[in-house]
Amino acid sequence: MKPLILIVSYLWKDTCARWFEQPGSLLARCSVTALLVAVSTVILVSLHMLERSLRERLERFGLNTLLVREMVTSYDPELLPTGERVDRLAPLAGSGTTLRLRQLLPRAQSEWQTDLGILSYSSRAPGPLVELLANESPLICLSTSWPEQAQVRVSVNQQVGVAVVRRPSEALRPLVNEHLLLVPQGWLPEEERKGYVDTYVFLRDPEALPMAQIVEAVQTLYAKERRTPQIQSALSLIQAWEVLKERQRQWRGWLAIVLGFALALVFGSIAVLEFRQNLFVTALLRSFGVPALWLWARQWIENGLLANLAAIIAIGSVWGLHATLFGALGFPRTVIWPTGANPYFGVEVAMVLIWVNIGALLSSLPVAAGLRLPVGKTLN
């Protein structure tokens, strides 16, 4: 047991002495590792946050929601004397709930904000909208941040009223970025006569046809009539999400491989140079009975220790600068500070650390090959 302790103690002291005698080797390995790991971590965490941002947009829009917008002017030949138009999504009545609104062109002002979008609803509004209407006022201000049930004074040109603040329902969530004013049709008659955007919000029933078939049918209907409305659904977001996840998997794999081989190349080159420089001492230790496996393990442990230490410092530095770094890259605050899992404890960073250790292992293989040289041949 005592020879074992003495051998380990000598190898450790020899390693520390070499670090102090050749600090350039130590700094080169640590700085290269830290730089490569920091860049890899930023790229992988950015892809993770992009995926999370798409997922939030998908959840906010709704998997079973279809949004159709079409501009209507006062000269539209389909306008009836009552100001109504044909309901083109009426055939979808058996497949879900359709909410039809008019997005007016002017903007509203309030005590708290001077730029509010306006949507007008009819008296035949379906359930999702009726649930939002308040007894105090027919005006509803949909907001994600203002105090719910608060009353706010709003004005549009010369028309003034009091709106009740409500949270947007699932049906109206795709229309609300932050704040939106709902008014009954006829409250702004002059503005409606100038033109508006006919807006359909369709909520598909779970047992109805797949959303892809419904979207295709709506697109075919408008194409036959040579109309070009704006059609939005979750399909494009789902496709973009799948593409991003596939690219993330590809980038994760390639970055990990490049990181591992780059570290193996740098650490291996330095290890070979140091091994050649200390070749005689190494052969002398082997002649005293120190196993070659121990000498190789010393090199492997040294490379692994330096690589992991530099990698952890690099990852911790990126984590510490997370808000500043990714805020400068344009990520929204809800994505920068999410309520879900921390990306620095996810599979992305785990892959980086795994390949750092693989690189440390590969870098010690040249030393293992050099230790196969007979001791007598080296000493002679």
Secondary structure, DSSP 8 states (H G I E B T S, - for coil): -HHHHHHHHHHHHHHHHHHHH-HHHHHHHHHHHHHHHHHHHHHHHHHHHHHHHHHHHHHHH-TTEEEEEEEEETT-TT--TTS----TTGGGGGGEEEEEEEEESS-BEESS-S-BEEEEE-TT--HHHHTT--SS-S-EEEESSS-TT-EEEEEETTEEEEEEEE---TTTGGG-SSEEEEEETTSSHHHHHHEEEEEEEEEE-TTSS-HHHHHHHHHHHHHHTT---EEEEHHHHHHHHHHHHHHHHHHHHHHHHHHHHHHHHHHHHHHHHHHHHTHHHHHHHHHTT--HHHHHHHHHHHHHHHHHHHHHHHHHHHHHTHHHHHHHTT--HHHHS-SS--GGGSHHHHHHHHHHHHHHHHHTHHHHHHTTS-HHHHH-
